[in-house]
Structure formats: structure tokens, C-alpha cells
């Protein structure tokens, strides 16, 4: 399930009210300030289950993945073997 939280503002009886909503269907209560609605949003994101380390995104900006979601690109990669690579030079960037 995707979670795309946002805070919406509307005017009711001449006063601004803010509400947190998420694509998962969860809605917060109407709040008097954006900060209070943002706190509801942060509470919702904190309550989500943790993503295992091997499924977390290594480049969220490029992959357009939020920290609370499984990354479809990074999660399917095999781990690199580190044994036997201690003496391998990395070219011009090598400082050894």
C-alpha cells in the first residue's frame, strides 16, 4: 500500500482549517494550524512498519522513493561480494 501524505487547507466559517490525508485512506482531524496537521502526519509515518535494510532505497531522489517505502530498484539487487576485493584498485580515485 502506498502512503502519500499531504496537508490540505480549506476555509470554513471564515477560518482556515488544515487536515492531514493519506493515500492509504487515513484522514486526520481538522486542525487550526498547519503545524498541528503536520504533527498528525509525522505520527502516521512513525506508526508505519520499518522497511528492512536490504529493501531501503540507496538513492531516494533519483528513484523517487520515500524513506517509509520499499524501493523497487534497490530491493531487488544482489549484495556485492566483498571477499577477495581488498587489493583491487579503483583507478584514479584510489588513495592506496
N, C-alpha and C positions, 0 to 999 in steps of 0.2 A: 504494500500500500504506500502510495506517495504522500508525503507531507509537504505541502507548500503553504506555509502560514503567511497570513497578511493581516494588516490592520486597516479597517475601513472607518471612514468618518462620515457622519451624516448629521443634519440639523433637525432637532426635534423640539418643538415648542420654543424656538428661538435660541436653543442652546446646542452646542456641539457635543455629540457623544461618539465614543470610539469603541470598536468591538474587534476582538481577535477572532478570525475564522481560519480554518484549515481545510485543505482539500480532502482530508480524511473524514470530514463531516462534523468535526468538533467545533463548537462556537463558544466563545466566552460571553460573559455578561456585558452589558453596556457600561462603559466607564466614563468618568468625567474628563479624564486626561489620556493622552497618548501613552504616557509613561506607565500608567496603570494597565492599559491594554497590552503594552509590550511586556510587562511582568507576567501577565497571563500567558502570553506567547512563549516566554522563556520557561515557564513552569511546564507547559505542554511538551516542549522539546526536551527538557530534562527528564520527563517521565518516559520517553521512548526507550526501547531496549538498546543496549550498546551493540554496535557493529563490531564483529570480530576483527582483530588487527589485520588478518590476511585479506579482508574484504574492504577495508577502508581505502579511500582514494589517496593516491600519492600526489596528484596534481588536480585539485578540485576546480580551479579556474578553467583550465583547458578542457577538462572532462565534464564540466557543468554539473557537478555533483555536490550536494550539500553534505556537511560533516555528519549528519544523522542518517544518511542513506548509504546503502551498499553501492559501490562503484562497479558498473558492469564491465569496465575496461580493466581495472586493476585487480578485481577479484578473480578473474579467470587466468591470470598469469601464473606460470610455474615459478617457484623460487629459484634463484640463481645458485649454482653450486659454488661454495666458497673454498672448498678444499682444493689445494693444488694451485691456487691463483695468487699465492703470496708473492712470488717473484715476477709476476707478469707486469711489464711496463705499460703505462697508459699513454705513451707518446710524448708530445711536447709538454703536457701538463704534469709530467712525472717530476717529483721533487726528491727522488731517492738518490 
